[in-house]
């Protein structure tokens, strides 16, 4: 089993595995949930994965807080509250505005450009969610224990990347080579600066 630590320790450049296990922590070693880990192939055209997703509105909050999708994915935004919402984004990767509505809009929004998208509601300003659109089908999101995994990667060279909406600095990509063999493990340490939280009436 190979092990790799990002940050203070150097990464091993060669992986003999098609399965990557990733642990994401903050600078103090505590697990970080909702970190996106993805692998960009350095050659060839990546295959298309699942190209549909859902971001709900429940109790005047977006669920989930963080979503990752491949470019070309159509996302639906069902409103499960008994009041109307006005969902929008001004992010360069996708500008859209779903005017006041209840239920589920008839047409999903297609996210056809890679990048970060911040979602908001014009009516309830505390509502916020984060979407990362990537060009690869090989991605995952860390759980409450900070764990994520990438499986089924074909042999080849990749850039392994990590992203979190609260990161204060961008973690550099790590070049890896995937072959065949035992599981390979990585630990990413992120510097986070969570946004300030205020008291909002719901």
N, C-alpha and C positions, 0 to 999 in steps of 0.2 A: 504493500500500500504506500503510495507516495503522498506527501503532505506539503502544502505550500502556504506561506504566510505573507500577506500583503502588508506593506508599510515598512516596519523596522527591519524585517527579515527579507532576504532575497527569494524570488520565486524560482522554482524549477522550470526550465523552458520546455522540457519534454514530458509529455504525458503518454503513458501506454494504456489508454483507457478510452472507451466510448461513453463512459458514465462519469460525471463530475458531481461531487458532493461539496456543497459550499456552506460555510458557517459565517454569518455576518454579525459583527459586534461593533459597539461604539468604542470610543477611545479608552473607556474604563473597563472594557471587557464584557459589558452587559449585552445580551442578545438584542438584535435589532430586527423588528418585524417590518414587513412591507418594503423591503429592499428588492429591487429588480436586478436579476442577474441574467445576462444574455451573452451568447457567443456569435460573433460575426465571422463567417467563413471568408478567408482571404482570397479564395479563387472559386470560380463557378457561380452559378445562379442558385440561390437558396430556394428550396421547394416551398410551396404555399402550405401553411398549416390551417388550423381552424380560423375562418374569417368571419365569425360573428361572435358578439359578446353583449352583455347586459350590465348596465349600471343603474341600480334602483334608487328611488327616493323613498325613504322610510323614516317616519317620525322627524321629518324636516332635516334629514341628513342624507348624504350620498352613501350608498353601500355597494361596493367596498370603497374605502378611502383611496386606495391605489389600485390601478389596473394597468396591465401591460398587454398590448396586442401587436400583431404584425401589420405592416402597411397593407391597405386594402380592406381592412376589417370594417364591417358594418356593425355599429353599436346602437342598441335600443335603450331608451331612457324611460322606463315605465314609472309613472307616478303612483305610488301605493298609499299616498296620504289622501285624506278627505278634503284637502284644499288644493288649489292650483299652484303650480311652480312655473318659473320662467328660466329655463336653463340656457346658459350661454358660455362662450369662450372667446377671448380676444387674443389667444396665443397664436404666434406666427404659423405654427404647424397646422392649426385648424381654427378658423373663425366661423362661428355659427351662432344662431339665436333661435331657440325654440320658445316662441311666444307662450303666454299663459295657457296652460292646458291641464287637463285631468286625464287619468288613464294612460294609455300608451300611444304616442304619435304613430300615424300610419306608416311613415317611412323612417327607416333608421338613418343615422348619420354615418357616412363612409369616411374613414380616416386614411387618406391616401398619401400622406407625407410624414416621414419620420420626424420625431421631435417630441418635446414635452408640451402637454396641453393641461392648462389649469381650468377646471370647471367651477362655475358659480351659479347662484340663483339671484336674479334681480329683485326678488321679493324678500328673500331671507338671506341677509348678507353674511351670516355665519356659515352658511352651507358652502363647503369647498371640497373638491376631490382632485386627484392628480392622475393623469393618464400619460403613459410613455408609449409612443408608437415606434416600433423598431422594424428593421428590414429583414429580420431573421425569424424562423419559427422555433429556434432553440432558446427558450427563456423560461424563467420561473420567478416566483416571488417568495421571499423568506417568510416563514411562519412565526409564531410567537416565541419559538426557541431560537430564532435566527437561522433556521435551516432551510436550504433549497437544494434542488438537484436538477441537473441537465442530463437527459438520457437520449440514446439513439443517435448521437452525433457521428456522421460518417468520418472515416479517417481523413486527416488533412490538417491544415494550419488555420488557426482561429485567433481572434482577439476576444478575450474574456473581459467583459465590462460589468460594472456594478453601478447602480443609480438609486438614489433615495431622494424624495422631494425635500427633505430637511437637511441634506448634506451642505456643509459650509464650503467645502472645496470638492472639486471633481476628482474622483479616484482615477488614476491613469490606467489605461487598458493594458492587459498583460497578454503577450503573444504566447500561445501554447500550440503544441503539436499533438493531435489525437491519433492513436494507433489502436492497438488491441491489448487487453490485459486486465489487471485488477482495477478496482475503483480508485480514483484519484480524489484527494480532498484538498480544499482550499479554505483559508480563513481570511476574510476581508475585514479590516478595521476602518470604520468611517468616522469622520468628524462631523457631528450633527449640531445644528442650531435650530431647534424646533421653534415655530412661530409662537409669538405670545398669544395667550388665550384669555379672552375676556368673558364677561358674563352676558349672555344673550338670552332674551326672553324667547320662548318657543310658544 
